[in-house]
């Protein structure tokens, strides 16, 4: 293998976690149940079917000026005029004041008379990058190095045998901390034909997908998307139905959006504020998408990494109780849903106390009055010192909306079932997060115990049931040892999250809503975490340094995604007619997944395979059984949801409940 190819792929994966880094190196269902159109001619009738009329033909419409709760907002055409983009539309008031910090998003926006907003500038939430990502860039560069240009892998430098601590990190910030608390905005991308037809009476208006960015819940923004060209072109134009609308959203990150712990809760803090931001943005889309030509009954969610695991939490929000939470979406796409579940409040309490100590205050009320710059600095410092492979902040439990981990709730059937799902992962998802000095089962047991000190003994036994390669001094065995360790983290934090939902759908007695498609991304040069983003947003270089995506595979990948957004089915009718690979739903009798490319061929051999085909589930029966074990959260030990008071902040009305 060539070091440069793998190193570029490594760089790309790191950009996903740290966007500013600059280092070189079947479920059966009747589709009609979900009110989606069938393929073929649309048979458009002269009826509005309850769709609100958009006024077209006037000067403001021609200038792409629309009116929302905050005032009038102007969109601008893309360079080729194929779509219109409205940038920086606010969906909630800025949460940067003492009265609004650490509250659920407040959506009563003040209307600005006589102002036409043009959405200029970049809006991103305060964020930071864990210091270990720079070490990971260096390590994975060495991981790819061969001996004298041959296929023989060079032994890893001795420095990777030693544990890396936050004291080993080198801070590149120079005292500058990115982002602003005034960040609750979204962007809307609309194909020109959808916009022009928005006032026409149709049975089905355009579908909409809401993109939730990744970044470990500590980094990233809506502006990570630079263009929607490829996805829009992938929309099937063989019928009369409109294309789809893409919405990209911001949400609060790090300590601004994901603090937890009993002390924080007892001071009436609200957990998972970033998740609440996402819900507010989704509600805005449901209420306003008609103005762009969209149908509020054809909304989907799409996300990668932290964005995908956010969707997992949306599916289990309020335990799937439709009376408490009526989803405003019909289908979801989850790409590598990654997060380290943390049901224990003690580590969260330590982080919260650290925040208070650094701010020199005693409680949440006082923290609300600390300056923005001070809070950004504290947020940066805590995230930067995250242990290798971790991010410190992320989704937590102990609220009425999120009373337990998503995996456990899904196993209990407490999730929104009438939602179509397309989900998958990359073949080497876990490698990015794997500490390079951990190369055997005991080291892995110790590492997991450091994250989850209350783990049951069965956790250690399960870890030891994985296949570990002895990491001797030769280059091949060292790499195989590290990759075998990464398999454990892959299951714990990513791949099993995909399995949980598919297995519950397979084993459920329900007769509706059982649409599930699974995939694995394995295309060269290296299918690391986030590698599929270059294919999703092709020809945009979504992951700088990865190298060009294979055009044929990228266009097929996009076509599948576009079809699922529009039809809840990734396939084309022409695929069936031409006997091309048909992506079947995942069922108990048909455990199949679409595999996009093959990177590994044999024992760490490399093969440039960009084919796509339906194969048996990459997770075999033993692996699925291990996923079932992790799903019960045995690493939580005796941890359970604790009785406490919590505050419900809904549009300024505060009520205190007992859980």
C-alpha positions in Angstrom: 0.0 0.0 0.0 1.1 3.5 -0.6 1.5 5.7 2.5 0.4 8.9 0.8 -3.0 7.4 -0.1 -3.8 6.2 3.4 -2.4 9.4 5.0 -4.7 11.6 2.9 -7.6 9.4 4.0 -6.5 9.7 7.6 -6.4 13.5 7.3 -10.0 13.4 6.0 -11.3 11.4 8.9 -9.7 13.8 11.3 -11.2 16.8 9.6 -14.6 15.2 10.5 -13.8 15.5 14.2 -11.8 18.7 13.9 -13.0 20.7 10.9 -10.3 23.4 11.2 -7.4 20.9 11.5 -4.6 21.5 8.9 -2.3 18.6 9.1 -0.9 16.8 6.1 0.0 13.5 6.4 -36.5 -5.5 5.1 -38.6 -5.0 6.7 -42.1 -5.0 5.1 -44.4 -2.0 4.9 -46.9 -0.6 2.6 -45.3 2.6 1.3 -48.6 4.4 1.2 -48.8 4.1 5.0 -46.2 6.9 5.2 -47.9 9.0 2.5 -45.0 9.0 0.0 -45.5 9.1 -3.8 -44.9 6.1 -6.0 -42.4 6.2 -8.8 -43.5 6.9 -12.4 -45.7 9.6 -13.6 -47.1 11.7 -10.9 -50.7 12.1 -12.2 -50.7 15.7 -11.0 -54.2 16.9 -10.3 -55.5 20.4 -10.0 -55.9 20.2 -6.3 -53.9 21.8 -3.5 -54.5 19.0 -1.1 -54.1 21.3 1.9 -50.8 22.8 0.8 -50.6 26.5 1.6 -50.4 28.7 -1.4 -47.1 30.5 -2.1 -47.4 33.8 -3.9 -45.3 34.0 -7.1 -44.9 36.4 -9.9 -44.2 39.6 -7.9 -40.9 41.3 -7.6 -39.9 39.9 -4.2 -40.6 36.4 -5.5 -38.4 37.0 -8.5 -35.6 38.1 -6.2 -36.1 35.0 -4.0 -37.3 37.1 -1.0 -39.5 35.1 1.4 -41.1 36.2 4.7 -40.7 34.3 8.0 -41.1 35.1 11.7 -38.0 37.2 11.9 -38.7 39.2 8.7 -38.0 39.0 5.0 -35.1 36.9 3.9 -33.4 36.8 0.5 -32.0 33.7 -1.2 -29.3 33.7 -3.9 -28.9 31.4 -6.9 -25.9 29.0 -7.2 -23.2 29.8 -9.8 -25.0 27.7 -12.4 -28.5 28.8 -11.3 -29.6 25.2 -10.6 -30.7 25.9 -7.1 -31.3 28.8 -4.6 -29.8 29.0 -1.2 -31.2 30.9 1.8 -28.4 31.3 4.3 -28.5 32.0 8.1 -32.2 31.9 8.7 -32.7 32.1 12.5 -34.9 29.4 14.0 -34.5 30.6 17.7 -33.3 33.6 19.6 -29.6 33.8 20.4 -29.0 31.8 23.7 -26.2 34.1 24.8 -27.9 36.0 27.6 -28.2 35.1 31.3 -31.9 34.5 30.8 -31.5 32.1 27.8 -28.2 30.2 28.4 -28.8 26.6 29.2 -32.4 26.9 28.3 -34.3 25.1 25.6 -34.3 27.2 22.4 -36.8 30.0 22.5 -38.5 30.4 19.1 -40.4 33.7 19.4 -38.3 35.7 17.0 -38.8 39.5 16.8 -40.0 40.6 13.4 -37.7 43.3 11.9 -39.8 45.7 9.8 -38.3 47.2 6.7 -35.3 44.9 6.7 -34.4 42.3 4.0 -32.0 39.8 5.5 -29.4 38.4 3.1 -27.8 35.8 5.3 -24.2 37.0 4.7 -21.4 35.8 7.0 -20.5 32.5 8.7 -22.6 31.3 11.7 -21.1 28.6 13.8 -21.5 27.7 17.5 -18.6 27.8 20.0 -16.5 24.8 19.4 -13.2 23.1 20.0 -11.1 20.2 18.9 -9.8 17.5 21.2 -6.0 17.6 21.4 -5.6 14.0 20.6 -6.7 14.4 17.0 -3.4 15.9 16.1 -1.6 12.9 17.7 -4.0 10.7 15.8 -3.0 12.4 12.5 0.6 11.7 13.2 0.0 8.1 14.3 -2.2 7.1 11.3 0.4 8.6 9.0 2.9 6.2 10.6 0.3 3.4 10.4 0.4 3.7 6.6 4.1 3.8 6.2 5.7 1.0 4.3 9.3 -0.3 4.3 11.4 1.1 1.5 8.4 1.6 -0.8 7.6 -2.1 -0.7 4.4 -3.8 0.5 6.2 -4.7 3.7 4.8 -2.6 6.5 7.4 -0.6 8.5 7.4 -1.3 12.3 5.7 1.5 14.2 7.9 4.0 16.0 8.5 3.2 19.6 6.7 6.4 20.7 3.4 4.7 20.0 4.0 2.0 22.6 3.6 4.6 25.4 0.2 6.0 26.6 -0.6 9.5 25.5 -2.1 11.9 28.0 -3.5 15.4 27.7 -0.2 16.7 28.9 1.3 15.5 25.7 -1.0 17.6 23.5 0.3 20.8 21.8 -2.3 23.6 21.8 -2.5 25.4 18.4 -5.2 27.9 19.4 -3.0 30.9 20.1 -5.8 32.1 22.4 -8.4 32.3 19.6 -11.6 30.4 20.1 -14.0 29.8 17.3 -17.8 30.4 17.2 -20.5 32.6 18.7 -23.4 31.8 21.0 -25.5 33.6 18.4 -25.6 30.5 16.2 -29.0 29.0 16.0 -29.4 29.3 12.3 -30.2 27.1 9.3 -29.6 27.1 5.5 -32.1 26.0 2.9 -31.1 24.7 -0.6 -33.9 24.6 -3.1 -33.7 23.3 -6.7 -34.8 26.1 -9.1 -37.7 24.1 -10.6 -39.0 23.3 -7.1 -39.0 27.0 -6.2 -40.6 28.0 -9.5 -43.4 25.4 -9.1 -44.1 26.1 -5.4 -47.4 27.9 -6.2 -48.7 25.1 -8.4 -51.4 22.8 -7.1 -50.0 19.3 -6.9 -50.8 16.1 -5.0 -47.2 15.9 -3.8 -44.9 18.8 -3.2 -41.1 18.3 -2.8 -39.6 16.2 -0.1 -37.2 17.8 2.3 -34.2 16.3 4.2 -32.7 18.0 7.2 -28.9 17.5 7.5 -27.5 17.2 11.0 -23.7 17.6 10.9 -21.2 15.5 12.8 -18.1 16.5 14.8 -18.3 14.6 18.1 -20.9 17.0 19.6 -18.0 19.5 20.0 -17.3 20.8 16.5 -18.8 21.4 13.0 -21.5 23.5 11.6 -24.2 23.8 8.9 -21.6 25.5 6.7 -19.6 22.2 6.4 -21.8 21.7 3.3 -20.4 23.8 0.5 -22.7 22.6 -2.3 -25.8 20.5 -3.0 -25.1 20.0 -6.7 -24.4 16.3 -6.6 -27.3 15.3 -4.5 -29.7 17.4 -6.5 -28.5 16.0 -9.8 -29.0 12.5 -8.4 -32.7 13.1 -8.0 -34.4 10.8 -10.5 -35.7 13.0 -13.3 -37.6 10.2 -15.1 -40.9 11.2 -13.5 -42.9 14.3 -13.1 -42.4 14.5 -9.3 -40.3 17.4 -8.0 -36.8 16.9 -6.6 -36.0 17.5 -2.9 -35.0 20.4 -0.6 -31.9 20.2 1.6 -31.8 22.0 5.0 -28.6 22.2 7.0 -28.8 23.2 10.7 -26.6 24.4 13.5 -27.0 23.3 17.1 -25.2 24.1 20.4 -22.0 22.2 21.0 -19.7 21.2 23.8 -20.6 22.6 27.3 -23.1 25.0 25.7 -25.3 22.1 24.4 -24.4 18.9 26.2 -23.7 19.3 29.9 -25.2 16.9 32.4 -24.8 15.3 35.8 -26.9 15.4 39.0 -25.5 18.7 40.2 -26.3 20.4 36.9 -29.8 18.8 36.9 -30.5 19.7 40.5 -29.7 23.3 39.6 -32.5 23.1 37.0 -30.2 22.6 34.0 -31.7 20.9 30.9 -29.7 18.1 29.4 -29.2 17.6 25.7 -29.8 21.2 24.7 -28.2 20.5 21.4 -30.8 17.9 20.8 -33.5 20.4 21.7 -32.0 22.9 19.2 -32.3 20.2 16.5 -35.9 19.6 17.4 -36.7 23.4 17.2 -35.0 23.5 13.8 -37.0 20.5 12.6 -40.2 22.2 13.8 -39.3 25.3 11.9 -38.9 23.3 8.8 -42.2 21.6 9.3 -43.9 25.0 9.7 -42.1 26.9 6.9 -41.0 24.5 4.2 -44.2 25.1 2.2 -42.9 28.5 1.3 -40.0 27.0 -0.6 -42.2 24.4 -2.4 -41.8 21.6 0.1 -44.3 19.3 1.7 -44.2 19.2 5.5 -45.5 15.6 5.4 -42.4 14.5 3.4 -39.6 15.5 5.8 -36.6 13.2 6.5 -33.6 13.5 8.8 -30.1 12.7 7.6 -26.8 12.8 9.6 -23.4 11.4 10.0 -21.4 10.5 13.2 -22.7 12.8 16.0 -25.5 13.9 13.6 -26.5 10.3 13.0 -26.5 9.4 16.7 -28.6 12.5 17.3 -31.2 11.0 15.1 -31.0 7.8 17.2 -32.0 10.0 20.2 -34.8 11.6 18.2 -36.2 8.2 17.4 -36.3 7.3 21.2 -37.3 10.8 22.3 -40.1 10.5 25.0 -39.7 6.7 24.6 -41.5 6.9 21.3 -44.8 8.0 22.9 -46.7 9.7 20.1 -48.8 11.6 22.6 -45.7 13.2 24.1 -43.7 13.5 20.9 -45.3 13.4 17.4 -42.3 13.1 14.9 -42.3 15.7 12.2 -40.3 13.4 9.9 -41.1 10.2 8.0 -37.7 8.6 7.3 -34.1 8.9 8.5 -30.6 8.2 7.2 -28.0 7.4 9.8 -24.3 7.2 8.6 -22.0 5.8 11.3 -24.1 6.9 14.4 -21.2 7.5 16.8 -21.2 8.4 20.5 -19.8 6.9 23.7 -22.9 6.3 25.9 -22.5 7.6 29.4 -25.3 6.5 31.8 -23.2 7.3 34.9 -23.7 10.8 36.3 -20.5 10.9 38.4 -18.1 11.6 35.4 -20.6 14.3 34.2 -20.6 15.8 37.7 -16.8 16.1 37.6 -16.9 17.9 34.2 -19.6 20.3 35.4 -17.7 21.1 38.6 -14.6 21.7 36.4 -16.6 24.2 34.4 -17.8 26.0 37.5 -14.3 26.1 39.0 -12.7 27.5 35.8 -15.5 30.2 35.7 -15.0 30.9 39.4 -18.7 30.6 40.1 -20.7 28.2 42.4 -23.8 27.3 40.4 -25.6 27.4 37.0 -27.4 30.7 37.7 -24.1 32.4 38.2 -22.5 30.6 35.2 -25.2 32.2 33.0 -23.7 35.6 33.7 -20.2 34.8 32.7 -18.9 36.5 29.6 -19.1 34.8 26.2 -15.3 34.9 25.7 -14.6 33.3 29.1 -17.1 30.5 28.5 -15.6 29.9 25.0 -12.2 29.6 26.6 -13.4 27.2 29.2 -15.2 25.1 26.6 -12.1 25.0 24.5 -9.8 24.0 27.3 -11.9 21.2 28.6 -12.6 19.7 25.2 -8.9 20.0 24.2 -7.9 18.0 27.2 -10.3 15.1 26.4 -8.6 11.7 26.8 -7.5 10.0 23.5 -10.5 9.0 21.4 -13.0 10.8 23.5 -14.8 14.2 23.4 -16.0 14.8 27.0 -19.4 16.1 26.0 -22.3 14.3 24.4 -25.9 13.0 24.9 -26.8 12.1 28.5 -29.9 10.6 30.2 -32.0 11.3 33.3 -34.7 13.4 31.8 -38.3 12.7 30.8 -37.3 13.1 27.1 -34.2 10.9 27.4 -34.8 8.6 30.4 -32.4 5.9 29.3 -29.9 5.0 26.5 -31.3 4.7 23.0 -30.1 1.1 22.7 -32.0 0.0 25.8 -35.1 1.9 24.8 -35.1 0.4 21.3 -34.7 -3.1 22.8 -37.8 -2.4 24.9 -39.7 -1.2 21.8 -39.8 2.3 23.2 -39.1 4.3 20.0 -40.9 5.7 17.0 -41.6 2.7 14.9 -43.4 4.1 12.0 -40.2 5.6 10.6 -38.3 4.2 7.5 -34.6 3.8 8.2 -31.5 3.6 6.0 -28.4 3.2 8.1 -24.8 1.9 8.0 -21.2 2.5 8.8 -17.7 2.5 7.3 -15.5 -0.6 7.5 -12.8 1.1 9.6 -15.0 3.4 11.7 -13.3 2.6 15.0 -9.6 3.0 14.0 -9.7 6.8 14.3 -10.7 6.6 18.0 -8.3 3.7 19.0 -5.4 4.6 21.3 -2.4 3.2 19.4 -0.6 1.8 22.5 -3.6 -0.5 23.3 -2.8 -3.8 21.5 -4.1 -6.7 23.6 -7.2 -7.8 25.4 -6.0 -6.8 28.9 -5.1 -3.3 27.8 -8.5 -3.1 26.2 -10.2 -4.2 29.4 -8.3 -1.6 31.4 -9.2 1.1 28.8 -12.9 0.4 28.9 -12.8 0.2 32.7 -11.2 3.7 32.8 -14.2 5.0 30.8 -16.8 2.9 32.7 -15.4 2.1 36.2 -18.7 0.5 37.2 -18.6 -2.1 34.4 -20.0 -5.5 35.2 -17.5 -8.5 35.1 -19.3 -9.7 32.0 -17.9 -6.7 30.2 -14.4 -8.0 30.7 -15.4 -11.5 29.6 -17.1 -10.2 26.4 -14.1 -8.0 25.5 -11.9 -11.1 25.8 -14.2 -13.0 23.5 -13.1 -10.8 20.6 -10.2 -12.0 18.4 -7.0 -10.2 19.4 -3.9 -10.5 17.3 -0.6 -10.5 19.3 1.2 -7.3 18.5 4.8 -8.3 18.1 7.5 -6.0 16.7 6.9 -6.6 13.1 4.8 -4.1 11.3 2.0 -6.4 10.2 1.2 -7.9 13.6 1.3 -4.4 15.2 -1.3 -3.1 12.8 -3.5 -6.1 13.1 -3.3 -5.9 16.9 -4.5 -2.3 16.8 -7.2 -3.0 14.3 -8.5 -5.9 16.4 -8.7 -3.6 19.4 -10.6 -1.0 17.3 -13.3 -3.7 16.6 -14.3 -3.4 20.3 -14.7 0.4 20.1 -16.4 0.0 16.8 -19.1 -2.1 18.4 -19.4 -0.1 21.6 -19.7 3.3 20.0 -20.8 2.9 16.3 -21.6 -0.3 14.5 -23.9 -1.8 17.1 -26.0 1.4 17.0 -26.9 0.5 13.5 -27.6 -3.1 14.5 -29.9 -2.2 17.4 -32.6 -0.6 15.2 -32.4 -3.2 12.4 -32.7 -6.1 14.9 -35.6 -4.6 16.7 -37.4 -4.0 13.4 -36.7 -7.6 12.4 -37.9 -9.2 15.6 -40.8 -6.8 16.2 -44.4 -8.1 15.9 -45.5 -4.8 14.3 -46.9 -5.0 10.8 -46.3 -1.4 9.8 -43.4 1.0 9.6 -40.9 -1.9 9.0 -38.7 -0.3 6.3 -35.0 -0.8 7.0 -32.0 -0.7 4.7 -28.5 -1.4 5.8 -25.1 -0.7 4.2 -21.4 -0.9 4.7 -18.9 1.5 3.1 -15.6 0.0 2.3 -14.2 1.9 -0.7 -10.5 2.8 -1.0 -8.3 4.5 -0.2 -9.3 3.9 3.4 -12.9 3.6 4.7 -12.2 5.5 7.9 -14.9 7.3 9.9 -16.5 9.9 7.7 -15.0 8.6 4.4 -18.5 8.3 2.9 -19.1 12.0 3.0 -17.0 12.6 -0.1 -19.4 10.3 -1.8 -22.5 11.8 -0.3 -21.6 15.4 -1.4 -19.7 14.5 -4.6 -18.2 16.3 -6.5 -17.7 18.6 -3.6 -14.5 17.8 -1.7 -16.3 17.3 1.6 -13.4 15.6 3.3 -10.3 17.6 2.2 -7.3 15.3 1.5 -9.2 12.1 0.9 -8.6 12.3 -2.8 -11.2 12.1 -5.6 -14.2 9.9 -5.0 -14.8 7.3 -7.6 -17.4 9.0 -9.9 -19.4 5.9 -10.8 -19.7 4.8 -7.2 -20.4 8.3 -5.9 -23.2 8.8 -8.4 -24.7 5.5 -7.4 -24.3 6.3 -3.7 -26.1 9.7 -4.2 -28.8 8.2 -6.3 -29.7 5.6 -3.6 -29.8 8.4 -1.0 -31.8 10.8 -3.2 -34.3 8.0 -3.9 -34.7 7.1 -0.3 -35.3 10.8 0.6 -38.0 11.0 -2.0 -39.6 7.5 -2.1 -38.5 5.7 1.1 -36.9 3.2 -1.3 -33.3 3.7 -2.6 -33.9 1.7 -5.8 -34.7 2.8 -9.3 -37.2 1.0 -11.4 -34.6 0.9 -14.2 -32.3 -1.0 -11.8 -34.9 -3.8 -11.6 -35.4 -3.7 -15.3 -31.7 -3.9 -16.1 -31.0 -6.4 -13.4 -28.6 -4.1 -11.6 -28.0 -4.6 -7.9 -31.4 -4.1 -6.1 -31.1 -3.0 -2.5 -33.6 -5.2 -0.6 -35.0 -4.4 2.9 -33.3 -6.0 5.9 -35.5 -8.8 7.3 -35.1 -11.9 9.4 -35.1 -14.0 6.3 -33.0 -11.6 4.3 -30.2 -10.2 6.3 -28.6 -8.3 3.5 -26.7 -5.1 3.3 -25.5 -3.0 0.4 -21.6 -3.0 0.4 -20.0 0.0 -1.3 -16.4 -1.1 -2.3 -13.8 -3.3 -0.7 -10.7 -2.0 0.9 -9.2 -5.0 2.7 -8.6 -8.2 0.7 -7.1 -10.9 2.8 -4.7 -10.1 5.6 -4.2 -6.3 5.4 -3.9 -6.6 1.6 -5.3 -3.7 -0.4 -7.7 -3.9 -3.3 -9.1 -1.0 -5.3 -12.7 -2.3 -5.5 -15.3 0.3 -6.2 -18.1 -2.1 -6.9 -21.4 -2.0 -5.1 -23.5 -5.1 -4.4 -25.9 -6.7 -2.0 -24.1 -9.0 0.4 -24.9 -10.9 3.6 -24.9 -8.8 6.7 -21.3 -7.9 7.5 -22.1 -8.6 11.1 -22.4 -12.3 11.6 -24.5 -14.1 14.2 -21.8 -13.9 16.9 -21.2 -10.2 16.3 -25.0 -9.6 16.4 -25.0 -11.4 19.7 -22.3 -9.2 21.1 -24.3 -6.2 20.0 -27.2 -7.5 22.0 -24.9 -7.7 25.0 -23.7 -4.1 24.6 -27.3 -3.0 24.0 -28.1 -3.7 27.7 -25.4 -1.3 28.8 -23.5 -3.7 31.1 -20.8 -1.1 31.4 -23.2 0.9 33.5 -23.0 -1.6 36.4 -25.5 -0.7 39.0 -26.1 2.8 37.6 -29.8 3.5 37.2 -32.0 6.5 36.5 -32.1 8.5 39.7 -35.1 10.2 41.2 -34.6 14.0 41.0 -36.3 17.2 40.1 -36.0 18.5 36.6 -37.1 21.7 34.9 -39.2 21.8 31.8 -38.5 25.1 29.9 -41.1 25.4 27.2 -41.2 28.8 25.6 -40.4 30.5 28.8 -43.0 28.6 30.9 -41.1 26.8 33.7 -42.5 23.8 35.4 -40.8 21.5 37.9 -41.4 17.8 37.8 -40.3 14.8 39.9 -38.8 11.9 38.0 
